[in-house]
């Protein structure tokens, strides 16, 4: 009896993962963090498909009014959002290398518009709250400053609805799961999108789409 | 130099001391860490993943991390859930019962940001409103691999990959070894 148990154990071998020493390859279809290809995103042209389907309101869009250095953070924005654009500018060299960023002297947003008519599920320092439920569904980049795209991985439940909804396939699911951070601010992805082509904005891969 | 200048440390001083403190704590916990898990109003999905850590596949014990049944024996507080009103006081009592130095790790979208529960009259909405958080592990629920990474990050055995929402290349971990040590794999050569 015990001998059979031993044989079975020897035949099975070691099942334990070697994860911390070797990267674990997860099965296809595993949903890790969603990532934005900023070059293909059409949020500045009025698209807010991902914002509309995002269940935990992890994705938000904010309007930036052209280059305004005199503006202050609107009432809709909450504490801590003042330094978010600065990080966004810094991170523009990453995923979508050719992100058309608008560098402004003052990163403060003149007007903060959360592009969803729904009431916020929660109010947190990392999530903008729209004070009125009659906000426009989508924001446009007509103000000249473009649209700020925020993705809060702390709120994201990796459901993949934004990927399914994205008409320009800018959102994609990755299999990256090592998302633990020391500072909550590191969970927030921010980038600035501007309108392509028509208003003489920077040309990028968005036009080819 | 007047007295307030002498008495008040500068930001640089505080930063340097806190960095030294963090290194000392990580040195203490590097090889043996006892974890106390508190469910502060979670939906139990995170608990399901945490329970898997003790299974033969993930086997957290091989990393020197153990689950403790008492906060007095614990070094790290693992909190799931958005911290409901009813669990706030027990959570704080648990934290106060732990000996210094202690780490706090929030697990799941609820502990990070309120998650599906959000902030209301019944929940605090995020763990960081209740306790000083050392590491946050997002996900709904995070996979056991993400939990292992978060725990190792808390004790300085892993690098933080996500910065400002973007993944960065790992620094400490070598690339995947092409030929794993044969002795550590199955005796009959079964691939993992």
Interface residues (C-beta under 8 A of the other chain):
Chain A: X10 X11 X12 X13 X14 X15 X16 X17 X18 X19 X20 X21 X22 X23 X24 X26 X33 X55 X56 X87 X88 X90 X91 X94 X95 X120 X121 X122 X123 X124 X126 X127 X151 X152 X153 X154 X155 X156 X157 X158 X159 X174 X176 X177 X178 X179 X180 X181 X182 X184 X185 X186 X187 X188 X189 X190
Chain B: X56 X57 X58 X59 X62 X63 X109 X112 X113 X114 X115 X116 X117 X118 X119 X120 X125 X126 X128 X133 X134 X135 X136 X137 X138 X139 X140 X142 X143 X145 X146 X148 X149 X150 X152 X153 X157 X158 X160 X161 X162 X163 X164 X165 X166 X167 X173 X176 X177 X180 X184 X185 X186 X187 X188 X189 X190 X192
